[in-house]
Amino acid sequence: MNPLETPGVLEDRHRNEILKLRSAVHDRITDLPAYPLLFDGLRTLLDRRRHVGVLHLDVANLDVVESLYGWQVFDRILARVADVLRRAAGSDLPPSALLALNGVAGERFVVFVPESRSGGEVETRDLAEMGRSLQALLEESFEDEGFAGLAPRLVFRVGHALLSENPFYRFERRVHAAVEEARTLNVRRGRRWDRTRGAELRKIIRDAAVSAVFQPVVDLRTGEVLGHEALARGPKDTLFEMPSAMFSLSSRLGVAADLDRLCRHAALRGSGGMAGRGRIFLNVLAGSIADPAWFESSLGAGLESAGLAPQDLVIEVSERGADADVVHLAASFESLRSRGFGVALDDVGTGYASLATLEGVRPDFLKVDVSLVRGVHRNLIKQELLGSLVNIGGRIGADVIAEGVESEGEADAARAAGVRYGQGFLFAGPAAPRAEAVTR
């Protein structure tokens, strides 16, 4: 023992080491272990049982929900699912059920079931019945006002398998294989879900059933409108009304470029005769502008038919796609500027792009993500980060736009940090374009 360390100091150090070890094997949001931590207990159970049941639970459309509502809602969903599973032990699940995640910071749940609800050997039919009960319980548990407004609604899937001992295979591999078997049952169901929704999305693209709404970008000092961001909308009152839902699935189906092109055309059509238009901020996938023929094949004719010039448009690319190939993105931005377009980096502050990326692409506008703007007037760290982005913008010649401004407090904090422009419901929500008045 270090003679300078008192018993109290040693105790604190040991406690910190234990907490570090726990964080390596327990998920912070759900307080559940990663299932490999249960190997010894499962081995003991199989000394007394022929097999142990495995239930694998996931939320089929959780990625879509996260893209629409953000990581905070994502975490709340996982915490609620974990709570429901704990309460189910002794009713829908036997009291001896062991709960776990597929890994620390995982998003799929694994339940090991040593026995049936009556206390006998668990069989496949028991697991199927437990799965149906859990699915119904979870659906009911997300009906309260905290989650009932989610669109799309959460879709829960429960797969099952039996884990048994086999002396020819290492025990850990048998557990992994059983979990994978239960998960695969869910994957097959997920593929059916993707096929159904994929057919809907392909029909939307085929029928060009996408429209555009526009939200103003205003000067925080004068209130003058700089321009409007064009936001795509799918068919009303459907899963695909919001663009993030469409693009989340389109990437998996390989039709993201087709959807991107359709959204651009809808934006250009909608903005052509728009009153008080200013500059139109147009969202584009980073991969699209890397195509040398992109302007001629996808944008040139649309500009002409809408009566727009390149100077009327600001091409937005998300920070999430900016860090993949800085050199090519910088070259694409420079090519757009040479034609007269403005360029913007969207979703700045989400942590994807480094300072080197920002300096490499040197956009005309930095659009700060809503997660950094929300509640900024009550958060000193966010205020410091916002001020830092303004300083970076000054260095690279970019104006900063705060997205998602909903309160006077947020607008005041953005102004105090030096932010020039704002966008959000405080000023106006997205709306269909209003045509210019015709004078005779």
C-alpha positions as CSV (number, residue, x, y, z in Angstrom):
1,M,0.0,0.0,0.0
2,N,1.2,3.5,-0.8
3,P,2.0,5.0,2.6
4,L,0.5,8.3,1.5
5,E,-2.9,6.7,0.8
6,T,-5.2,6.7,3.8
7,P,-7.9,4.0,4.2
8,G,-10.5,6.5,3.0
9,V,-8.6,7.3,-0.1
10,L,-8.1,3.5,-0.9
11,E,-11.8,2.9,-0.3
12,D,-12.7,5.7,-2.8
13,R,-10.2,4.4,-5.3
14,H,-11.5,0.8,-5.1
15,R,-15.1,2.1,-5.4
16,N,-14.1,4.0,-8.6
17,E,-12.5,0.9,-10.0
18,I,-15.6,-1.1,-9.3
19,L,-17.8,1.5,-11.0
20,K,-15.5,1.5,-14.0
21,L,-15.8,-2.3,-14.2
22,R,-19.5,-2.1,-13.9
23,S,-19.8,0.4,-16.7
24,A,-17.9,-1.9,-18.9
25,V,-20.5,-4.7,-18.5
26,H,-23.7,-2.8,-17.6
27,D,-25.6,-0.5,-19.9
28,R,-26.0,2.9,-18.3
29,I,-29.5,3.6,-19.8
30,T,-31.2,0.3,-18.9
31,D,-28.9,-0.9,-16.1
32,L,-28.9,-4.3,-17.7
33,P,-25.8,-6.4,-18.2
34,A,-24.4,-7.5,-21.6
35,Y,-25.6,-11.2,-21.9
36,P,-22.0,-12.7,-21.8
37,L,-21.9,-11.7,-18.1
38,L,-24.6,-14.4,-17.5
39,F,-22.6,-17.3,-19.0
40,D,-21.7,-18.8,-15.6
41,G,-25.2,-18.6,-14.3
42,L,-26.6,-20.2,-17.5
43,R,-24.1,-23.0,-17.3
44,T,-25.3,-23.8,-13.8
45,L,-28.9,-23.7,-14.9
46,L,-28.2,-26.2,-17.7
47,D,-26.7,-28.6,-15.1
48,R,-30.3,-29.0,-13.8
49,R,-32.4,-28.5,-17.0
50,R,-32.5,-30.0,-20.4
51,H,-32.6,-26.5,-22.0
52,V,-33.1,-22.8,-21.3
53,G,-35.4,-20.6,-23.4
54,V,-34.1,-17.5,-25.1
55,L,-36.3,-14.6,-26.1
56,H,-34.8,-11.9,-28.3
57,L,-36.7,-8.6,-28.3
58,D,-36.1,-5.5,-30.5
59,V,-38.0,-2.5,-31.8
60,A,-38.3,-3.0,-35.6
61,N,-38.5,0.7,-36.5
62,L,-36.4,2.2,-33.7
63,D,-33.9,3.7,-36.2
64,V,-36.8,5.6,-38.0
65,V,-38.1,6.8,-34.6
66,E,-34.6,8.0,-33.6
67,S,-34.1,9.8,-36.9
68,L,-37.4,11.7,-36.3
69,Y,-37.2,12.4,-32.6
70,G,-33.5,12.2,-31.6
71,W,-31.4,10.2,-29.2
72,Q,-33.1,11.4,-26.0
73,V,-36.4,9.8,-27.1
74,F,-34.4,6.7,-28.2
75,D,-32.9,6.4,-24.7
76,R,-36.3,6.8,-23.1
77,I,-37.7,4.0,-25.2
78,L,-34.9,1.6,-24.2
79,A,-35.3,2.5,-20.5
80,R,-39.1,2.0,-20.7
81,V,-38.7,-1.4,-22.4
82,A,-36.2,-2.5,-19.7
83,D,-38.7,-1.4,-17.0
84,V,-41.5,-3.3,-18.6
85,L,-39.4,-6.5,-18.8
86,R,-38.5,-6.2,-15.1
87,R,-42.2,-5.8,-14.2
88,A,-43.1,-8.8,-16.4
89,A,-41.0,-11.2,-14.3
90,G,-43.4,-13.2,-12.2
91,S,-46.4,-12.6,-14.5
92,D,-45.8,-12.7,-18.2
93,L,-42.4,-14.2,-17.5
94,P,-41.3,-16.6,-14.8
95,P,-39.7,-15.0,-11.7
96,S,-36.4,-16.8,-12.6
97,A,-36.0,-15.0,-16.0
98,L,-32.6,-13.3,-16.6
99,L,-32.6,-10.0,-18.4
100,A,-29.8,-8.7,-20.5
101,L,-28.8,-6.7,-23.6
102,N,-27.0,-7.8,-26.7
103,G,-24.1,-5.6,-25.5
104,V,-23.3,-2.5,-23.5
105,A,-25.0,0.4,-25.2
106,G,-27.0,-2.2,-27.1
107,E,-30.5,-1.7,-28.4
108,R,-31.7,-5.3,-28.4
109,F,-32.9,-7.2,-25.4
110,V,-32.2,-10.9,-24.5
111,V,-34.3,-12.8,-21.9
112,F,-33.1,-16.2,-20.7
113,V,-36.1,-18.3,-19.5
114,P,-35.0,-21.3,-17.2
115,E,-38.6,-22.6,-16.8
116,S,-42.2,-22.3,-17.9
117,R,-44.5,-20.1,-16.0
118,S,-45.8,-23.2,-14.2
119,G,-42.2,-24.1,-13.1
120,G,-41.7,-27.0,-15.5
121,E,-39.3,-27.5,-18.4
122,V,-39.7,-24.6,-20.9
123,E,-40.7,-25.6,-24.4
124,T,-41.0,-23.8,-27.7
125,R,-44.8,-23.3,-27.3
126,D,-44.2,-21.7,-23.9
127,L,-41.7,-19.2,-25.4
128,A,-44.0,-18.4,-28.3
129,E,-46.8,-17.6,-25.8
130,M,-44.4,-15.5,-23.6
131,G,-43.3,-13.6,-26.7
132,R,-46.9,-12.7,-27.6
133,S,-47.7,-11.6,-24.0
134,L,-44.6,-9.4,-23.9
135,Q,-45.4,-7.9,-27.3
136,A,-49.0,-7.0,-26.1
137,L,-47.6,-5.7,-22.7
138,L,-45.1,-3.5,-24.5
139,E,-47.6,-2.1,-26.9
140,E,-49.9,-1.2,-24.0
141,S,-47.1,0.3,-22.0
142,F,-46.3,2.8,-24.7
143,E,-49.9,4.1,-24.9
144,D,-49.4,6.8,-22.3
145,E,-49.1,10.5,-23.3
146,G,-45.3,10.4,-23.2
147,F,-45.2,8.1,-26.2
148,A,-48.7,7.9,-27.7
149,G,-47.9,10.7,-30.2
150,L,-45.0,8.9,-31.8
151,A,-45.4,8.5,-35.5
152,P,-44.7,5.9,-36.7
153,R,-45.9,3.8,-33.8
154,L,-43.3,1.5,-32.2
155,V,-43.2,-2.0,-33.6
156,F,-42.0,-4.7,-31.2
157,R,-40.7,-8.1,-32.3
158,V,-40.0,-11.1,-30.1
159,G,-38.1,-14.1,-31.5
160,H,-37.3,-17.3,-29.5
161,A,-35.0,-20.3,-29.5
162,L,-33.9,-23.1,-27.1
163,L,-30.4,-23.2,-25.6
164,S,-29.1,-26.7,-24.7
165,E,-25.8,-28.1,-23.7
166,N,-23.7,-29.8,-26.4
167,P,-20.3,-31.2,-25.3
168,F,-18.9,-30.9,-28.9
169,Y,-19.2,-27.1,-28.8
170,R,-17.8,-24.5,-26.5
171,F,-20.5,-23.3,-24.2
172,E,-20.1,-19.6,-25.0
173,R,-20.6,-20.4,-28.7
174,R,-23.8,-22.3,-27.9
175,V,-25.2,-19.3,-26.1
176,H,-24.3,-17.0,-29.0
177,A,-25.8,-19.4,-31.5
178,A,-29.1,-19.6,-29.5
179,V,-29.3,-15.8,-29.3
180,E,-28.6,-15.5,-33.0
181,E,-31.3,-18.1,-33.8
182,A,-33.9,-16.1,-31.8
183,R,-32.7,-12.8,-33.5
184,T,-32.9,-14.4,-37.0
185,L,-36.5,-15.1,-36.5
186,N,-37.0,-11.3,-35.9
187,V,-34.8,-10.5,-38.9
188,R,-37.1,-12.5,-41.1
189,R,-40.1,-10.7,-39.8
190,G,-38.2,-7.4,-40.2
191,R,-37.5,-8.2,-43.9
192,R,-41.2,-8.8,-44.4
193,W,-41.8,-5.3,-42.8
194,D,-39.2,-3.8,-45.1
195,R,-40.7,-5.4,-48.1
196,T,-44.1,-4.1,-47.3
197,R,-42.9,-0.6,-46.5
198,G,-40.4,-0.7,-49.4
199,A,-43.3,-1.3,-51.8
200,E,-45.0,1.8,-50.4
201,L,-41.9,3.9,-50.7
202,R,-41.2,2.7,-54.3
203,K,-44.7,3.6,-55.3
204,I,-44.2,7.1,-53.8
205,I,-41.1,7.6,-55.9
206,R,-42.8,6.1,-59.0
207,D,-45.8,8.4,-58.6
208,A,-43.7,11.4,-57.6
209,A,-45.9,11.7,-54.5
210,V,-43.6,14.2,-52.7
211,S,-44.3,17.8,-52.1
212,A,-42.3,20.6,-50.5
213,V,-43.0,23.0,-47.6
214,F,-40.8,26.0,-46.8
215,Q,-39.5,27.4,-43.5
216,P,-38.0,30.9,-43.3
217,V,-34.4,31.7,-42.2
218,V,-34.4,35.1,-40.5
219,D,-31.8,37.7,-39.5
220,L,-31.8,37.5,-35.6
221,R,-30.9,41.2,-35.4
222,T,-33.4,42.8,-37.9
223,G,-36.0,40.1,-38.4
224,E,-35.6,40.2,-42.2
225,V,-36.0,37.0,-44.1
226,L,-32.8,35.8,-45.7
227,G,-34.5,32.9,-47.5
228,H,-36.4,29.6,-46.9
229,E,-35.4,26.0,-46.4
230,A,-37.2,23.6,-48.6
231,L,-38.4,20.5,-46.6
232,A,-39.8,17.4,-48.3
233,R,-43.1,15.8,-47.3
234,G,-44.5,12.5,-48.3
235,P,-48.2,11.5,-48.5
236,K,-50.1,13.1,-45.6
237,D,-50.9,11.0,-42.5
238,T,-48.7,8.1,-43.6
239,L,-45.4,6.7,-42.1
240,F,-43.6,8.5,-44.9
241,E,-44.9,12.0,-44.4
242,M,-41.7,13.1,-42.8
243,P,-38.5,13.0,-44.9
244,S,-36.3,11.3,-42.3
245,A,-38.7,8.2,-42.4
246,M,-38.4,8.1,-46.2
247,F,-34.6,8.4,-46.3
248,S,-34.0,6.0,-43.5
249,L,-35.7,3.2,-45.5
250,S,-34.5,4.4,-48.9
251,S,-30.9,3.9,-47.9
252,R,-31.6,0.2,-47.0
253,L,-33.5,-0.3,-50.3
254,G,-30.8,1.4,-52.4
255,V,-33.2,4.1,-53.8
256,A,-31.9,7.1,-51.8
257,A,-30.5,8.8,-54.9
258,D,-33.9,8.5,-56.6
259,L,-35.7,9.9,-53.6
260,D,-33.1,12.7,-53.3
261,R,-33.7,13.7,-56.9
262,L,-37.5,13.7,-56.4
263,C,-37.3,15.9,-53.3
264,R,-35.1,18.4,-55.2
265,H,-37.6,18.6,-58.1
266,A,-40.5,19.1,-55.7
267,A,-38.6,21.9,-53.9
268,L,-37.7,23.7,-57.2
269,R,-41.3,23.5,-58.5
270,G,-42.7,24.8,-55.2
271,S,-40.3,27.7,-54.9
272,G,-40.7,29.0,-58.5
273,G,-43.5,31.5,-57.9
274,M,-43.1,31.9,-54.1
275,A,-43.7,35.2,-52.5
276,G,-40.9,36.7,-50.5
277,R,-38.7,33.8,-51.5
278,G,-35.2,35.0,-50.8
279,R,-32.6,32.3,-51.1
280,I,-33.8,28.7,-51.2
281,F,-31.9,26.3,-49.0
282,L,-32.0,22.9,-50.8
283,N,-31.0,19.7,-49.0
284,V,-28.9,17.3,-51.1
285,L,-27.1,14.0,-50.3
286,A,-23.4,14.3,-50.2
287,G,-23.1,11.5,-52.7
288,S,-25.3,13.3,-55.2
289,I,-23.1,16.3,-55.7
290,A,-20.0,14.2,-56.1
291,D,-21.4,13.1,-59.5
292,P,-19.9,15.3,-62.2
293,A,-23.1,15.2,-64.2
294,W,-25.3,16.1,-61.3
295,F,-25.9,19.7,-62.2
296,E,-26.8,19.1,-65.9
297,S,-28.9,15.9,-65.2
298,S,-30.7,16.8,-62.0
299,L,-30.6,20.6,-61.3
300,G,-30.1,22.6,-64.5
301,A,-33.5,21.9,-66.1
302,G,-35.3,22.3,-62.8
303,L,-33.8,25.7,-62.2
304,E,-34.8,26.9,-65.6
305,S,-38.4,25.7,-65.4
306,A,-38.8,27.3,-61.9
307,G,-37.3,30.6,-63.2
308,L,-34.4,30.4,-60.7
309,A,-30.8,31.2,-61.1
310,P,-27.9,29.5,-59.2
311,Q,-27.5,32.6,-57.0
312,D,-31.0,31.9,-55.7
313,L,-30.0,28.5,-54.2
314,V,-27.9,27.4,-51.2
315,I,-27.1,23.7,-51.5
316,E,-27.1,22.0,-48.0
317,V,-25.2,18.9,-47.2
318,S,-25.5,17.2,-43.8
319,E,-22.4,17.2,-41.5
320,R,-23.2,13.4,-41.1
321,G,-22.0,12.8,-44.6
322,A,-19.2,15.4,-44.7
323,D,-16.5,13.6,-42.9
324,A,-16.4,10.6,-45.3
325,D,-14.3,12.2,-48.1
326,V,-13.4,15.8,-47.2
327,V,-11.3,16.3,-50.4
328,H,-14.1,15.3,-52.8
329,L,-16.7,17.3,-50.8
330,A,-14.5,20.4,-50.8
331,A,-14.0,20.0,-54.6
332,S,-17.8,19.6,-55.1
333,F,-18.5,22.7,-53.0
334,E,-15.9,24.7,-55.0
335,S,-17.5,23.6,-58.2
336,L,-20.9,24.7,-57.0
337,R,-19.6,28.1,-55.9
338,S,-18.0,28.6,-59.3
339,R,-21.5,28.2,-60.9
340,G,-22.9,30.8,-58.5
341,F,-24.5,28.6,-55.8
342,G,-24.2,29.1,-52.1
343,V,-23.2,26.1,-50.0
344,A,-24.1,25.1,-46.4
345,L,-23.1,22.4,-44.0
346,D,-26.2,21.2,-42.1
347,D,-26.5,19.5,-38.7
348,V,-23.3,21.1,-37.4
349,G,-22.6,20.2,-33.8
350,T,-23.7,16.6,-34.0
351,G,-20.1,15.5,-33.7
352,Y,-19.6,13.9,-37.1
353,A,-17.3,16.5,-38.7
354,S,-14.0,17.6,-37.3
355,L,-12.6,21.2,-37.3
356,A,-10.4,20.0,-40.2
357,T,-13.5,19.0,-42.1
358,L,-15.1,22.4,-41.6
359,E,-11.9,24.2,-42.7
360,G,-11.5,21.9,-45.6
361,V,-15.0,22.4,-47.1
362,R,-15.4,26.1,-46.1
363,P,-19.1,26.4,-46.5
364,D,-20.9,29.8,-46.8
365,F,-23.3,28.8,-43.9
366,L,-23.0,26.6,-40.8
367,K,-26.4,25.4,-39.8
368,V,-26.2,24.4,-36.1
369,D,-28.2,21.3,-35.2
370,V,-31.3,21.7,-33.1
371,S,-29.8,19.5,-30.3
372,L,-27.3,22.2,-29.6
373,V,-29.9,25.0,-29.8
374,R,-32.6,23.5,-27.7
375,G,-32.4,25.0,-24.2
376,V,-29.2,26.8,-25.0
377,H,-30.3,29.7,-22.8
378,R,-30.2,27.4,-19.8
379,N,-27.0,25.5,-20.6
380,L,-23.6,27.2,-20.3
381,I,-21.8,24.4,-22.1
382,K,-24.1,24.7,-25.1
383,Q,-23.5,28.5,-25.1
384,E,-19.8,28.0,-25.1
385,L,-20.1,25.5,-28.0
386,L,-22.3,27.9,-30.0
387,G,-19.8,30.7,-29.4
388,S,-17.0,28.4,-30.6
389,L,-18.9,27.6,-33.8
390,V,-19.4,31.3,-34.4
391,N,-15.6,31.8,-34.0
392,I,-14.9,29.0,-36.5
393,G,-17.4,30.5,-38.9
394,G,-15.6,33.8,-38.7
395,R,-12.3,32.1,-39.5
396,I,-13.6,30.3,-42.6
397,G,-16.0,33.0,-43.8
398,A,-19.3,31.2,-42.9
399,D,-22.4,32.7,-41.4
400,V,-24.0,30.6,-38.6
401,I,-27.7,29.7,-38.7
402,A,-29.3,28.3,-35.5
403,E,-31.9,25.7,-36.3
404,G,-34.9,24.8,-34.2
405,V,-35.3,28.1,-32.4
406,E,-38.6,27.8,-30.4
407,S,-38.3,30.4,-27.6
408,E,-37.2,34.0,-27.1
409,G,-34.7,32.7,-24.6
410,E,-33.0,30.5,-27.2
411,A,-33.1,33.4,-29.8
412,D,-31.5,35.8,-27.2
413,A,-28.8,33.2,-26.3
414,A,-28.0,32.7,-30.0
415,R,-27.7,36.4,-30.6
416,A,-25.5,36.8,-27.5
417,A,-23.2,34.1,-28.9
418,G,-22.9,36.0,-32.2
419,V,-25.2,33.9,-34.3
420,R,-26.4,35.9,-37.3
421,Y,-29.5,33.9,-38.5
422,G,-32.2,31.7,-37.0
423,Q,-34.8,29.2,-38.1
424,G,-37.6,27.6,-36.1
425,F,-41.2,27.7,-34.9
426,L,-40.5,31.0,-33.0
427,F,-40.5,32.7,-36.4
428,A,-42.7,30.4,-38.5
429,G,-43.3,26.7,-39.1
430,P,-42.9,24.9,-42.4
431,A,-45.7,25.9,-44.8
432,A,-46.8,25.4,-48.3
433,P,-45.5,28.1,-50.7
434,R,-47.6,31.2,-51.1
435,A,-47.6,32.5,-54.7
436,E,-46.6,36.0,-55.7
437,A,-49.5,38.4,-56.2
438,V,-50.2,39.0,-59.8
439,T,-50.5,42.7,-60.8
440,R,-52.1,44.0,-64.0
